[in-house]
Amino acid sequence: MGDSMDTRQEMLPLGVPTGRLGSGQPYAQETMSSRVTNIASPPGFSVLTHADEPDYSYLAGEASALVLGDAVSVLASMPEDCVQTCVTSPPYWSLRDYGIDGQVGLEESVYDFIEALADVFEEVWRVLRPDGTVWLNIGDSYTSGGRTWRAPDKKNRARAMSVRPPTPDGLKSKDLIGVPWRLAFALQERGWYLRSEIVWSKPNCQPESVGDRPTRCHEYVFLLTKSERYYYDQDAVRGPNGRRLRTVWDLSTQSYAEANGHFATFPPALVEPCIRIGSAPGDLVLDPFVGSGTTALTAGKLGRRFAGIELNPDYMAIAHNRLTKEHFVQEPVTGHDDAGKAVGT
């Protein structure tokens, strides 16, 4: 993982998150909304297609990559213990049809959806360092009430769906499903330590037409680890007046025009504190559902390496173009003829 890994603290009392000696770069924020600042030249990166059977061993060195392929298959081919932190926002259940085979989120049952994601995180566990962290953003949804479709929304065209899964067994019409906590508990049962739930409060949340409940204006970010002791730089991010970071983060949503109405795009300001706290410059940051590339972009601007996996070629092209517009340099991988070819171009 490079020279930056040599200064990790060792053998602190159980239950005390570890930090990096002398590495904290505190920056007090009156709100958690500061724009990501460049602290290093953007890294070079490769664009790979899993179907070409690339060799991912170079990710254990000094490389970054965007990979087109299924998350489970790609992760299963990556080296063990090469990732320092994972920051991701998987597709939400029954909220979007991406129109591609193998997509996550349109399983017939929410329980199948939970199992599918838990299987992905089994592979994340394998590639994550023993002292690594996972920051998992996941939103909730309501039962469809028997409707098998969703009408278009003028403010959010991505909401239109020609098919919707039925109401899950054990739930009723109009029930809030509780997807985030169902997933968190499923991961806990598979061995993950559930260390914290963070409430992402959205001051500019999307209006809702429903008249018999409050408008939802938050999502969850779960902090998960595979060990009792793990890397956690509590001085890397501070809240108002320099106090320790708390569990409610007020951050406005941020659209990205090229994302084609993709309403699940999470803002760099949400990703930044996770990366700062969970890694140091030179470490590898993973996003197995990289989408439009927010995690990769933020990691690179903070001097970290990244591995972003995406199933949809359209979003892979968006992520690639987003990085190159920010002056990230695409680099070939020695021994792979197609590695230098940009996806979708």
VMD Tcl script that draws the C-alpha trace (Angstrom):
set ca {
  {0.00 0.00 0.00}
  {2.98 2.33 -0.09}
  {5.07 4.17 2.50}
  {2.07 5.91 4.06}
  {1.01 2.64 5.70}
  {4.04 2.48 7.98}
  {2.82 4.89 10.67}
  {-0.37 3.13 11.77}
  {-0.92 3.02 15.52}
  {-0.85 -0.45 17.00}
  {-2.32 -2.21 20.04}
  {-4.66 0.43 21.39}
  {-7.24 -0.80 23.90}
  {-10.11 -2.73 22.38}
  {-12.98 -0.54 21.24}
  {-10.80 2.56 20.74}
  {-10.70 3.59 17.06}
  {-7.17 3.95 15.81}
  {-5.68 7.02 14.20}
  {-2.50 7.81 12.29}
  {0.36 9.37 14.19}
  {0.96 12.92 13.12}
  {-1.27 12.69 10.06}
  {-4.40 14.52 11.15}
  {-5.18 17.62 9.13}
  {-8.01 19.16 11.18}
  {-10.29 21.56 9.41}
  {-13.16 23.03 11.37}
  {-16.41 23.33 9.46}
  {-19.39 25.34 10.62}
  {-21.33 22.99 8.36}
  {-20.31 19.81 6.57}
  {-20.61 21.46 3.18}
  {-17.15 22.62 2.17}
  {-16.06 21.87 -1.36}
  {-13.36 19.24 -1.84}
  {-10.01 20.96 -2.16}
  {-7.10 19.68 -4.19}
  {-4.19 18.58 -2.01}
  {-2.33 16.69 -4.74}
  {-2.17 16.36 -8.48}
  {-5.01 14.14 -9.71}
  {-3.81 10.56 -10.13}
  {-3.60 8.64 -13.35}
  {-6.15 5.90 -13.78}
  {-6.91 2.97 -16.05}
  {-10.21 1.93 -17.61}
  {-10.75 -1.82 -17.61}
  {-13.45 -4.20 -18.79}
  {-13.87 -7.28 -16.61}
  {-14.88 -9.39 -19.61}
  {-11.33 -8.92 -20.92}
  {-10.03 -10.79 -17.83}
  {-7.60 -8.09 -16.70}
  {-5.04 -8.67 -13.97}
  {-6.08 -6.61 -10.95}
  {-2.94 -7.32 -8.93}
  {-1.55 -3.91 -9.84}
  {-4.23 -2.33 -7.62}
  {-2.22 -3.54 -4.65}
  {0.55 -1.17 -5.78}
  {0.14 2.45 -6.80}
  {-2.66 2.29 -9.39}
  {-6.24 3.56 -9.75}
  {-8.90 2.18 -12.06}
  {-12.47 2.30 -13.27}
  {-13.72 -1.21 -14.05}
  {-16.74 -2.11 -16.16}
  {-18.34 -5.25 -14.78}
  {-20.45 -6.93 -12.14}
  {-19.36 -5.93 -8.63}
  {-19.18 -9.46 -7.20}
  {-17.17 -10.80 -10.15}
  {-14.72 -7.90 -10.16}
  {-14.21 -7.92 -6.41}
  {-13.64 -11.68 -6.44}
  {-10.73 -11.08 -8.85}
  {-9.07 -8.31 -6.84}
  {-6.19 -8.94 -4.41}
  {-7.05 -9.55 -0.76}
  {-6.53 -6.78 1.79}
  {-5.75 -4.10 -0.79}
  {-8.51 -1.57 0.08}
  {-8.25 0.83 3.01}
  {-11.78 2.24 2.90}
  {-14.94 1.69 0.89}
  {-17.38 4.54 0.30}
  {-20.44 3.62 -1.70}
  {-24.11 4.25 -2.41}
  {-25.69 1.14 -3.96}
  {-28.87 1.36 -6.05}
  {-31.94 1.65 -3.84}
  {-34.63 -0.98 -4.00}
  {-37.61 -0.41 -6.31}
  {-36.68 3.19 -7.09}
  {-35.01 3.01 -10.50}
  {-34.85 0.73 -13.52}
  {-31.41 1.12 -15.09}
  {-32.39 -1.09 -18.01}
  {-29.43 -3.45 -17.80}
  {-29.21 -7.16 -17.04}
  {-27.80 -8.02 -13.66}
  {-28.70 -4.70 -12.06}
  {-29.24 -4.45 -8.31}
  {-32.48 -2.86 -7.09}
  {-35.23 -4.55 -9.09}
  {-35.25 -7.87 -7.29}
  {-38.74 -9.32 -6.93}
  {-38.42 -9.17 -3.15}
  {-36.73 -6.66 -0.87}
  {-35.34 -9.67 1.00}
  {-33.65 -10.83 -2.21}
  {-32.28 -7.31 -2.62}
  {-30.80 -7.38 0.88}
  {-29.19 -10.76 0.20}
  {-27.77 -9.56 -3.12}
  {-26.12 -6.57 -1.45}
  {-24.90 -8.70 1.45}
  {-23.22 -10.97 -1.11}
  {-21.44 -7.96 -2.62}
  {-20.16 -6.96 0.80}
  {-18.88 -10.49 1.39}
  {-16.41 -9.73 -1.39}
  {-15.77 -6.23 -0.05}
  {-14.79 -7.93 3.23}
  {-12.20 -10.01 1.38}
  {-10.49 -7.07 -0.33}
  {-10.69 -4.74 2.70}
  {-7.67 -4.45 4.98}
  {-8.16 -5.77 8.53}
  {-8.12 -2.16 9.78}
  {-10.35 -0.90 6.97}
  {-13.76 0.78 7.08}
  {-16.92 0.81 4.99}
  {-19.13 3.89 4.66}
  {-22.45 2.73 3.22}
  {-25.08 5.24 2.09}
  {-28.50 3.68 1.54}
  {-31.97 5.19 1.22}
  {-35.39 3.85 2.15}
  {-38.56 3.36 0.15}
  {-42.25 2.65 0.57}
  {-44.27 -0.31 -0.61}
  {-45.84 0.16 -4.02}
  {-49.40 -0.35 -2.78}
  {-50.03 -2.85 -5.54}
  {-48.97 -0.46 -8.33}
  {-46.76 -2.15 -10.92}
  {-45.47 1.11 -12.43}
  {-44.55 4.67 -11.48}
  {-45.61 7.75 -13.42}
  {-43.03 10.28 -14.69}
  {-42.10 13.19 -12.45}
  {-41.47 16.60 -14.06}
  {-38.78 17.40 -11.50}
  {-37.16 13.98 -11.60}
  {-37.61 12.05 -14.85}
  {-35.62 9.12 -13.46}
  {-38.52 8.22 -11.17}
  {-40.60 6.80 -14.03}
  {-40.67 3.00 -14.02}
  {-42.54 0.57 -16.23}
  {-42.25 -2.20 -13.62}
  {-42.22 -2.21 -9.82}
  {-41.81 -5.16 -7.45}
  {-44.89 -6.15 -5.45}
  {-45.43 -5.34 -1.77}
  {-42.99 -7.55 0.20}
  {-44.34 -10.40 2.28}
  {-45.15 -9.26 5.80}
  {-45.64 -5.62 4.83}
  {-48.72 -3.62 3.95}
  {-49.67 -1.01 1.42}
  {-48.03 2.37 2.28}
  {-45.54 0.80 4.71}
  {-42.10 2.33 5.06}
  {-39.92 -0.70 4.31}
  {-36.94 0.07 6.53}
  {-34.38 -0.98 3.92}
  {-31.34 0.72 5.53}
  {-31.69 -1.01 8.87}
  {-32.63 -4.35 7.32}
  {-29.39 -4.19 5.33}
  {-27.34 -3.03 8.31}
  {-28.59 -5.91 10.45}
  {-28.01 -8.40 7.62}
  {-24.39 -7.25 7.35}
  {-24.02 -7.40 11.13}
  {-25.24 -11.01 11.04}
  {-22.56 -11.79 8.45}
  {-19.83 -10.61 10.76}
  {-19.50 -6.87 10.14}
  {-19.15 -4.53 13.11}
  {-21.91 -1.91 12.90}
  {-20.07 1.02 14.45}
  {-22.25 4.03 13.72}
  {-25.29 5.30 11.89}
  {-24.94 8.78 10.40}
  {-28.02 10.76 9.45}
  {-27.50 12.68 6.22}
  {-29.93 15.58 6.64}
  {-30.80 17.30 3.34}
  {-31.82 20.96 3.67}
  {-32.82 21.00 -0.02}
  {-34.62 17.66 -0.07}
  {-36.98 16.84 -2.91}
  {-40.60 17.90 -2.26}
  {-43.19 15.15 -1.91}
  {-46.85 15.35 -2.86}
  {-48.01 12.93 -0.16}
  {-50.28 14.59 2.40}
  {-50.50 12.09 5.26}
  {-46.91 11.94 6.54}
  {-43.89 14.27 6.90}
  {-41.66 14.80 3.89}
  {-38.58 12.62 4.14}
  {-35.40 14.70 4.19}
  {-32.69 12.30 5.30}
  {-30.79 9.15 4.43}
  {-28.40 6.97 6.38}
  {-24.67 6.39 6.13}
  {-23.52 3.33 8.09}
  {-19.96 2.95 9.32}
  {-18.99 -0.73 9.27}
  {-15.70 -2.47 10.04}
  {-14.35 -6.01 9.91}
  {-12.32 -5.63 13.12}
  {-12.74 -4.17 16.60}
  {-9.74 -1.96 16.00}
  {-9.47 -0.04 12.78}
  {-8.01 3.07 11.18}
  {-10.05 6.15 12.12}
  {-8.47 9.61 12.00}
  {-10.81 11.58 14.24}
  {-8.80 14.77 13.73}
  {-9.13 14.70 9.95}
  {-12.63 16.21 10.09}
  {-14.09 18.42 12.80}
  {-17.54 19.85 13.32}
  {-18.57 23.37 14.38}
  {-16.19 25.09 16.80}
  {-13.67 22.32 16.32}
  {-15.71 19.75 18.21}
  {-15.62 16.06 17.40}
  {-17.72 15.01 14.47}
  {-21.30 14.08 15.35}
  {-23.82 11.77 13.72}
  {-26.09 14.27 11.96}
  {-24.56 15.83 8.85}
  {-26.41 18.71 7.21}
  {-25.47 18.55 3.54}
  {-27.42 19.70 0.52}
  {-27.90 17.32 -2.36}
  {-25.96 18.13 -5.50}
  {-27.06 17.21 -8.99}
  {-24.74 16.27 -11.81}
  {-26.18 17.23 -15.19}
  {-24.59 14.40 -17.17}
  {-26.02 11.75 -14.85}
  {-29.22 11.62 -16.92}
  {-31.66 12.23 -14.10}
  {-29.90 9.80 -11.74}
  {-31.43 10.90 -8.42}
  {-29.14 8.77 -6.23}
  {-25.99 10.80 -6.99}
  {-24.45 11.60 -3.63}
  {-22.45 14.82 -3.24}
  {-18.68 15.04 -2.88}
  {-19.22 16.79 0.47}
  {-20.74 13.56 1.82}
  {-17.91 11.42 0.49}
  {-15.06 13.70 1.57}
  {-15.24 13.26 5.36}
  {-15.54 9.49 4.99}
  {-12.38 9.35 2.89}
  {-10.46 11.78 5.10}
  {-11.33 9.87 8.27}
  {-10.90 6.38 6.84}
  {-7.69 6.69 4.82}
  {-4.46 8.58 4.20}
  {-2.96 9.88 0.96}
  {-1.85 6.99 -1.23}
  {-4.38 4.53 0.19}
  {-6.87 2.72 -2.07}
  {-10.53 3.78 -1.86}
  {-13.17 1.41 -3.23}
  {-16.63 2.06 -4.62}
  {-18.29 -1.11 -5.99}
  {-21.21 0.98 -7.35}
  {-19.28 3.97 -8.65}
  {-22.10 5.33 -10.84}
  {-21.22 8.79 -12.07}
  {-17.83 8.67 -10.35}
  {-18.25 10.83 -7.23}
  {-16.16 8.59 -4.96}
  {-13.37 8.23 -7.52}
  {-13.30 11.97 -8.18}
  {-13.23 12.87 -4.50}
  {-10.62 10.25 -3.64}
  {-8.32 11.44 -6.40}
  {-8.63 15.09 -5.36}
  {-7.67 14.08 -1.83}
  {-4.55 12.28 -3.01}
  {-5.95 8.77 -2.61}
  {-6.06 6.03 -5.21}
  {-9.39 4.57 -6.25}
  {-11.04 1.46 -7.63}
  {-14.51 2.18 -9.02}
  {-16.71 -0.64 -10.34}
  {-19.76 -0.04 -12.52}
  {-22.07 -2.43 -14.37}
  {-23.73 0.11 -16.67}
  {-21.59 1.21 -19.66}
  {-23.43 4.54 -19.85}
  {-22.49 5.43 -16.30}
  {-18.99 4.14 -16.82}
  {-18.61 6.62 -19.67}
  {-20.00 9.42 -17.46}
  {-17.52 8.62 -14.69}
  {-14.65 8.47 -17.18}
  {-15.56 11.80 -18.75}
  {-16.05 13.41 -15.36}
  {-12.55 12.44 -14.29}
  {-10.89 13.59 -17.49}
  {-12.71 16.95 -17.30}
  {-11.05 17.38 -13.90}
  {-7.66 16.67 -15.52}
  {-7.28 13.10 -14.29}
  {-5.06 11.31 -16.79}
  {-6.07 7.96 -18.27}
  {-3.14 5.58 -18.43}
  {-2.70 2.20 -20.16}
  {-2.01 -0.93 -18.15}
  {0.99 -2.86 -19.38}
  {-0.02 -6.13 -20.99}
  {-3.64 -5.25 -21.74}
  {-4.29 -4.04 -25.27}
  {-7.72 -2.58 -24.46}
  {-6.82 -0.91 -21.19}
  {-6.10 2.43 -22.83}
  {-9.42 2.59 -24.64}
  {-12.00 4.78 -22.95}
  {-15.36 3.14 -22.38}
  {-18.17 4.70 -24.38}
  {-15.91 6.81 -26.57}
}
mol new
graphics top color blue
foreach p $ca { graphics top sphere $p radius 0.5 }
foreach p [lrange $ca 0 end-1] q [lrange $ca 1 end] { graphics top cylinder $p $q radius 0.2 }
display resetview
